[in-house]
Amino acid sequence: MGKLDRRVQRTHEQLQKALIELINERGYDTITVQEIADRANVGRTTFYEYYTSKDDLFTRCHEAIVIELHLIHSHPESLLLPEVPPGIVSAYRNLVDKRALLYPIFQSKDGPLILRRIRDGSALEIEAALRTVFAEADSAIPLEVLANYLAGAQIALMQWWLEKRQPHTPENLAQIFHRLQRAAIRDAFGLKDGE
């Protein structure tokens, strides 16, 4: 990695660290781009060289979280298995671990934008998985609609769980969601038991 690459990486790290520190100190809503840049000891112009907004920084800063919140991981064929894919279970476990950070952000005025980004990314991933698994099959529901429905349902269920602190374990909630997801997919493709 060249000297310029290291500088760029260091700038990204400084901006991400500044955002996390400010969130922990004051919450997400009140933080401005200028405050992030000041805390990271970089200019506002430098900030905009790499990120379009505070939300963009947050999303990229928490790519691991966002990826872990996606419904489909590396095994799209798991969509129809009776058992819950490990990726869905780990997504719900991750929510427990990250609740203190995620809940205030999702409740912030910028929360809907961040949730929409997560939903959109998940929907694209689900649609691609459906096209892979059902390449030759006809769906009664357009795949784009089905994928957005499933992604939206996942986000809504996670939000509800974070807000209400319901007594469901991550494993239990993952099992429930997988059953609902599987039923919707099977119905869309007209699959019967044993298929």
N, C-alpha and C positions, 0 to 999 in steps of 0.2 A: 504494500500500500504506500503510495507516494505521500510527500509532505502535505500537498494540497488536500488529498483525501483525508488525512488525519485531522487537518484543521476543520474540514467540513464535518467530519464525524464528531469532533470535540464540540463544535457549535451546536449540532443537533442535541448532543448529550446535555450541554449547558441549558439550552432552552427547555428541554424535557424536565430536567431537574428543577429548574425555576418554576415551571408550571406545577409540578407535584408539591413543592414547598408552599407555594401560594395557596393551592387548594387546601392543604392541611391547615394552614394558618387562618384562611378567611372564607373558604368555600369557593365554589366555581363562578357563580354569577357576577361577583363584584370585580373579578380580575380583568384587567385590560391588557391589550397587546403591549402597550408601553411599559407597564409594570413587569411583564414577563421579560421583555428585552432588557430593562434596567437590571432586574435581578440576575439575568444571565450575563450581564456586562457585554451586551452586543447592541448595535444600533437597530432602530426600528426597520430601517431599510434592509438590514441583514435578515431580520425576522421574516420579512415578506419575500425575501429571495428564496426561502425554503418552504414557507407555509402561507396559505391564503388567509387564515384566520386562527383565532384561539381554538375553535372547534377542530380545525384541520390538525393543529398541533396535538390536541388531546387525542384525536382518533389515531394519529400515527404513533403518538407516544404510547398508546395502549393497544397497539396492534395485536399483541399477544392476547389481551383480554377479548378484543373484538373477534379474533379468530376462534378463541375458545367458546364464544357465544354462538358461533355458527352451528347450524343443525347438521350439516353433512360434513364429514371429515374426509378421509381418504378412501372410504369404502361405500360408494353409492349403492352397491348391491344390498347393503344392510337395511335399506329402507323397508323391505318387506319381511325381514326375519322376525319371528315371533319374540325373540329375546331383544332386549334393549341394546343398541350399539354402545360400546364403551365411550365413544365420543360424546354422546348425549349425557351420559352419567357424569363424565368429567366436566362438562359445561355447567351442570347444576352444582357440582361440588365447588367449582371455581367461583360461582356466585356467592357461596357462603364465605369463602376466603376473601373475596373482594367487596363484600357488601358495604363495608365502612367507606370505601372510596366511591363505589358506583352509585349507591342510593342518593347521596346529596347531588350528584351530577345529574342523574336521571330526573330528579325533582326540580332542577334549576330551570330557568327560562330557556336555556339552550338545550335542555334535555331532549325535547322532541326532535331537534335536528340530529343529535347524536344517535338517538334511537332509530331515526329514519335511515341513517347511514348504515347502521348495523343491520337493519331489516333489508335494505337494498342489497347489501353484500351477501346476506344469507339467501335471499330470493334468487340471485344470480347463480349462486352455488347449487341450490336445490334444483333449479331449472336445468342446469348442466347435468346434474346427477340423474334427473328423470329422463333426459334425452339419451343418456348413456344406457341406463337400465332398460328403458322402453323404446329403443331405437325403432323397432318395427311395429309397435303397437299404436292403436288409435285411442285417444283419450276423449271422454265425453266433455271434459273441461279443458280449455286451452292451458297448456303447460305454464305459460307465464302467469295466468290467473291462479292456478293451483300452487305454484311456487310462492307467490306473494301471499296467498292465504296462509300457507304453512309457516312462512317466516313471520308474518304478522301475529299468528296465534302463539308462536314461540315467544316472541317479544312480550306480548300481552300477559302470558302466563308467568314469565320471569318477573315482570314489573309487579304484578299482583302479589307474587310470592315475596318479593323484596319489601313491598309496602306493608303487607298485612302480617308478615312474619308467621305465616301459617305453620301448623305443626307437622307439615309434610317433610320427610327427609329428602335429600337430593335424589337418592335412588328411587324413592316412591314417586316423586314428581316426574323423573325421567321416564319411568315405566308408564305412567298415565299419559304423558305427552306422546310417547312412542306409539301407544295403542291408538290414540286419536289420529296421529299422523298416518299410521299404517292403514287405518280404516278409510280415511279420506283418499289416499292413493289407490287403494284397492277398489273403492267405489268409482273413482274417476276412470279407471281402466277396465271396469266390469269384471274384476277377478273374483272367483269363487274360492271357497275354502279348499286348501290343498294346492292352489296355484301360486 
